[in-house]
Amino acid sequence: MPDLTEYLTSSDFWLMGPMDQQAFWVWLTLGILLLGVETLIGTTWLMWMAAAAGLVAVACLTTLPLGLPLQIAVFIVLTLIPGVFARRIMRLPGTKGHLDDPNARMIGRRAIVLSGFGPVVGGGRTGRVMFDGVEWPAVIEESTDTQAPLDAEDRVEIAAVLDGRLFVKTMDKAVVDQTAS
C-alpha cells in the first residue's frame, strides 16, 4: 500500500480522469447556491465565485483530466481574477461613485428649478427642482452669488444629496446658454 505522500505527489492525484457527472453537479450546485446568496445580500462579490463554480462545472464535463485539487485551484484562480478587477468592471463610465450608489451619480448633474427659493432659518434658501423627471426639495446655501432670485426653468447644479434633499448651486447664465444650444 503506497503511503500518502507518494500518492499526493503522483500525477494520479492531480490529474485524475473525469469524475463522471458527480463533480459537475457538485460545482453547479455550489454555483447556484452562491448566486442565490448573492441575490439576497447584493454585494456583487459572490457573483464572481458563482461564475467560477459554473465554469469549473462545465470543465468537469469535458475530457480534461481535472482532479479535485486542480478543480479547486481553477476555482480559486477564476474567483480571484475578476475579484481583483471588480471595482474597475463595476464602475459606471464617467461617474465617481459606485454602481450601487445612486446619490453619487447625481452630483454634478443639472436640475431645473420648479419653484422659487425662499429664505429659511439657517441661512439657506429652499425650493423645488426637477431632476430626471422627479421633483425634489432643494436647498441653496446663502452666498454672494445666490442672492439673485431664481426663476422657474432656471438651471442649477447638484452639489450634494442628503436626507432626501438636493443641495444645489446656481450656474452662470453663460454656461447655461452654452449647454442649452
Buried (B, 14 or more C-beta within 10 A) or exposed (E): EEEEEEEEEEEBBBEBEBBEEEBBEBBBEBBBBBBEEBEEEEEBBBBBBBBBBBBBBEBBBEEEEBBEEBBEBBBEEBBEEBBEEBEEEEEEEEBEBBBEEEEBBBBEEBBBBBEBBEEEEEEBBBBBBBBEEEEBEBBBBBEEEBEEEBEEEBBBBBBBBEEEEBBBBBBEEEEBEEEEE
